[in-house]
């Protein structure tokens, strides 16, 4: 899955989901890679954090090579829920990386380790709580408004994190590749002096919209085979 994603991006995957009618599940804005430039793609390995690292160690026991640990810490900003030991153990278990709905710590050590970690920032304080554990601790995770489980795939890069149903991934990535080819050709033509307005017959779009106010630019792009929005 990582190799298939290597030449793509999360914006392309998002646009492909929209085009195919696949539910678009993006992590809330603001998530970023601890190590700049790192990327992730793999099966989701969910874990809910309750204040103790044991839930992660248990998740690692069932990890398959290339899995991505998806940590639900409720988006908390008062504690870091992972650090260097958690990430080192993830690497030892064959986990490809981690995405955290929450914060991390031990930033210099995480940079040295180099395993892809995406979180909402750093915090020196670790948890000082141990909350009751739910039965679904290792089967589903919340990430913003989205539920994520082992039937999902994770894609992450400099633009953010997306979750896609694993059984839809092949067609989503194939569609993303098609969008990528179209957009690269459009970019080439702009550099060569043919504006995007010319390429998309924008004057024709405005004339048709004047006659039919329900005619949208997205419908126009689909009719002429453009990309841009999805």
C-alpha positions as CSV (number, residue, x, y, z in Angstrom):
1,X,0.0,0.0,0.0
2,X,2.9,2.4,0.8
3,X,4.4,1.8,-2.6
4,X,1.1,2.4,-4.3
5,X,0.7,5.7,-2.4
6,X,4.3,6.8,-2.9
7,X,3.7,9.0,-6.0
8,X,0.4,10.3,-4.7
9,X,-0.8,12.6,-1.9
10,X,-3.6,12.9,0.6
11,X,-5.2,15.7,-1.5
12,X,-5.3,13.3,-4.5
13,X,-6.7,10.5,-2.4
14,X,-9.3,12.9,-0.9
15,X,-10.4,14.0,-4.4
16,X,-10.6,10.4,-5.5
17,X,-12.9,9.6,-2.6
18,X,-15.2,12.5,-3.6
19,X,-15.3,11.4,-7.2
20,X,-16.1,7.8,-6.2
21,X,-18.6,8.6,-3.5
22,X,-16.3,7.0,-0.8
23,X,-16.9,8.6,2.6
24,X,-14.2,11.3,3.1
25,X,-12.7,10.9,6.6
26,X,-10.0,13.4,7.2
27,X,-8.3,14.0,10.6
28,X,-9.0,17.4,12.0
29,X,-6.8,20.1,10.6
30,X,-3.5,20.7,12.4
31,X,-2.0,17.3,12.5
32,X,1.6,17.1,11.3
33,X,4.7,14.9,11.1
34,X,7.2,15.0,13.8
35,X,9.9,14.3,11.2
36,X,9.3,16.6,8.3
37,X,8.7,14.9,5.0
38,X,7.7,11.5,6.3
39,X,4.7,9.7,4.9
40,X,2.5,6.8,5.9
41,X,0.2,4.3,4.3
42,X,-1.0,1.0,5.9
43,X,-3.8,-0.9,7.7
44,X,-5.2,0.8,10.7
45,X,-4.3,-0.7,14.1
46,X,-6.6,1.1,16.6
47,X,-5.9,1.8,20.2
48,X,-7.7,4.0,22.8
49,X,-5.5,5.6,25.4
50,X,-6.6,5.7,29.0
51,X,-3.5,7.1,30.7
52,X,-1.3,4.0,30.5
53,X,1.0,2.6,27.9
54,X,-0.2,-0.9,28.3
55,X,-2.9,-0.6,25.7
56,X,-0.2,0.2,23.1
57,X,1.9,-2.8,24.1
58,X,-1.2,-5.0,23.8
59,X,-1.9,-3.6,20.4
60,X,1.6,-4.3,19.2
61,X,1.2,-8.0,20.1
62,X,-1.4,-8.3,17.3
63,X,0.3,-6.0,14.8
64,X,1.1,-7.1,11.3
65,X,4.1,-5.6,9.4
66,X,3.2,-2.3,7.9
67,X,0.3,-1.5,10.3
68,X,-0.3,2.1,11.4
69,X,-1.1,2.6,15.1
70,X,-4.1,4.9,15.3
71,X,-4.2,6.4,18.8
72,X,-7.4,7.9,20.2
73,X,-6.5,10.2,23.0
74,X,-9.6,12.3,22.5
75,X,-7.7,15.2,21.1
76,X,-6.4,16.1,24.6
77,X,-4.0,19.0,24.8
78,X,-3.0,18.6,28.5
79,X,-0.8,15.6,28.1
80,X,1.4,13.7,25.7
81,X,0.3,10.1,25.3
82,X,3.4,8.7,23.4
83,X,7.1,9.1,23.7
84,X,10.4,7.5,22.5
85,X,9.9,4.2,24.2
86,X,6.4,3.7,22.7
87,X,7.7,4.5,19.2
88,X,10.8,2.3,19.6
89,X,8.5,-0.5,20.6
90,X,6.3,0.2,17.6
91,X,9.3,-0.2,15.3
92,X,10.3,-3.4,17.0
93,X,6.8,-4.8,16.4
94,X,7.0,-4.0,12.7
95,X,4.5,-1.0,12.9
96,X,5.0,1.4,10.0
97,X,4.2,4.5,12.0
98,X,1.7,6.2,14.4
99,X,-1.1,8.8,14.0
100,X,-2.2,10.4,17.2
101,X,-5.4,12.3,18.0
102,X,-3.4,14.0,20.8
103,X,0.1,15.0,21.6
104,X,3.6,13.5,21.8
105,X,6.8,14.2,23.7
106,X,10.5,13.3,23.5
107,X,10.6,15.1,20.2
108,X,14.5,15.0,19.7
109,X,14.4,11.2,20.3
110,X,11.5,10.7,18.0
111,X,13.4,12.6,15.3
112,X,16.4,10.4,15.8
113,X,14.3,7.2,15.7
114,X,12.8,8.4,12.4
115,X,9.6,6.3,12.5
116,X,6.8,8.3,11.0
117,X,4.7,9.9,13.8
118,X,1.9,12.3,13.1
119,X,0.4,14.2,16.1
120,X,-1.0,17.6,17.0
121,X,2.1,18.8,18.7
122,X,4.4,18.3,21.6
123,X,3.8,18.5,25.4
124,X,6.4,17.7,28.1
125,X,3.8,16.3,30.5
126,X,2.8,12.7,30.4
127,X,-0.5,11.4,31.7
128,X,-1.2,11.6,35.4
129,X,-4.5,9.6,35.1
130,X,-5.6,6.1,34.7
131,X,-9.2,5.9,33.4
132,X,-11.5,2.9,33.2
133,X,-10.8,0.9,30.0
134,X,-13.6,0.2,27.6
135,X,-14.2,-3.1,25.9
136,X,-13.6,-1.6,22.5
137,X,-10.1,-0.3,23.4
138,X,-8.4,-2.3,20.7
139,X,-11.1,-2.6,18.1
140,X,-12.1,1.0,17.3
141,X,-10.6,4.5,17.7
142,X,-12.1,7.9,17.3
143,X,-10.2,10.5,15.4
144,X,-12.0,13.7,15.4
145,X,-15.5,12.9,14.3
146,X,-14.6,9.6,12.6
147,X,-14.5,6.0,13.8
148,X,-11.5,4.0,12.7
149,X,-11.0,0.2,12.9
150,X,-8.9,-2.6,11.4
151,X,-11.1,-2.5,8.2
152,X,-9.6,0.9,7.4
153,X,-6.4,2.1,5.8
154,X,-4.5,5.2,6.8
155,X,-2.8,7.7,4.5
156,X,-0.6,10.5,5.9
157,X,1.7,13.2,4.5
158,X,2.4,16.9,4.8
159,X,-1.2,17.8,4.1
160,X,-2.7,15.6,6.8
161,X,-4.2,12.2,7.5
162,X,-7.0,10.3,5.8
163,X,-8.9,7.1,6.6
164,X,-10.3,5.0,3.8
165,X,-12.2,1.7,4.0
166,X,-9.5,-0.9,3.0
167,X,-11.8,-2.6,0.5
168,X,-12.1,0.6,-1.5
169,X,-8.4,1.4,-1.5
170,X,-7.5,-0.1,-4.9
171,X,-10.1,1.9,-6.8
172,X,-9.4,5.0,-4.8
173,X,-5.7,4.9,-5.6
174,X,-6.3,4.1,-9.2
175,X,-8.7,7.1,-9.5
176,X,-6.1,9.3,-7.6
177,X,-3.5,8.3,-10.2
178,X,-5.8,9.4,-13.0
179,X,-6.5,12.7,-11.3
180,X,-2.8,13.2,-10.8
181,X,-2.1,12.6,-14.5
182,X,-4.7,15.2,-15.5
183,X,-3.5,17.8,-13.0
184,X,0.2,17.4,-14.0
185,X,-0.8,17.9,-17.7
186,X,-2.8,21.0,-16.7
187,X,0.1,22.3,-14.7
188,X,2.4,21.7,-17.7
189,X,0.1,23.6,-20.0
190,X,-0.1,26.6,-17.6
191,X,3.7,26.8,-17.5
192,X,3.6,26.7,-21.3
193,X,1.3,29.7,-21.5
194,X,-2.2,28.1,-21.7
195,X,-4.1,29.4,-18.8
196,X,-6.4,27.3,-16.6
197,X,-9.3,29.5,-17.7
198,X,-8.5,28.5,-21.3
199,X,-8.1,24.8,-20.5
200,X,-11.4,24.7,-18.7
201,X,-13.3,26.8,-21.2
202,X,-14.2,29.1,-18.3
203,X,-15.9,31.6,-20.6
204,X,-18.2,28.8,-21.8
205,X,-18.9,27.8,-18.3
206,X,-19.9,31.3,-17.4
207,X,-22.2,31.5,-20.4
208,X,-23.9,28.2,-19.6
209,X,-24.2,29.2,-15.9
210,X,-25.9,32.4,-17.0
211,X,-28.5,30.4,-18.9
212,X,-28.7,27.7,-16.2
213,X,-27.9,28.9,-12.6
214,X,-27.9,25.3,-11.4
215,X,-24.9,24.5,-13.6
216,X,-21.9,24.2,-11.3
217,X,-18.2,24.5,-12.1
218,X,-17.7,20.9,-10.7
219,X,-20.3,19.6,-13.2
220,X,-18.6,21.6,-15.9
221,X,-15.2,20.1,-15.1
222,X,-16.6,16.6,-15.1
223,X,-18.2,17.3,-18.5
224,X,-14.9,18.4,-20.0
225,X,-12.6,16.0,-18.2
226,X,-10.8,18.5,-15.9
227,X,-9.6,17.8,-12.4
228,X,-8.9,20.7,-10.0
229,X,-11.6,20.2,-7.5
230,X,-11.9,16.4,-7.5
